[in-house]
Amino acid sequence: MVFDEETLSALVAVAIFLVVGFPVHEFSHAFAAYRLGDGTAKLFGRLTLNPLVHLDPLGSAILAISALTGSGFVIGWAKPTPVNPSMLRGGHRGEAIVAAAGPLSNLVLAALAGVVVRILVAMDLVPSPALQFVALVIQWFLIINISLFIFNLFPIPPLDGSKVLFAFLPPRTVWQVRPFLERWGFVILLAVMFLPPGDSIGAQIIGPVFDAIYSLLVGA
């Protein structure tokens, strides 16, 4: 099978993300929980950057497939980091900090990739096939991290953004809506991401946010 340069660069970026992005994301959850008093992730061996303990085969496959579709937006997931909310200092706010730590780590990785892009542009190097390929890989790595930063902050269970949302809602409201959202969240998420066909609610929200973050990081 022969891959064109765009496809090959996407696959390389996905491979890098599997051994860097996902482990950093899940480690950030685990480390934040540990610092807030919950050692559950450490007990289960998840307070580590070892990619083998974090990777989820289905989530990794979805990441690769979504990158190869050329849609410009990527989704995927690793194994959820075990957290015991009752052990966290700060109650719901502590849970929100732990939840937000993962997506924020993706934003940091995206920012680092953006710095590299800016340096390459500033150096104004004579383009070569090798350099162009490296630039494409970095661009894809940037796209993946921005995409997962936005996607994970959607306020719909089981995504991290739902726990951030619950931290800022009145306790009575959380008590009323959380069981419903956690039961039907995945169905709601599918509807948001794929309905209406061709121009989903999710795409309408994600597109402008993605473009704004991308432009900010690369200076485009």
PyMOL commands that set and color helices and strands:
alter all, ss='L'
color gray80, all
select helices_A, chain A and resi 5-19+21-35+40-43+51-53+57-68+85-87+92-123+129-152+160-168+171-194+201-218
alter helices_A, ss='H'
color red, helices_A
deselect
rebuild
show_as cartoon
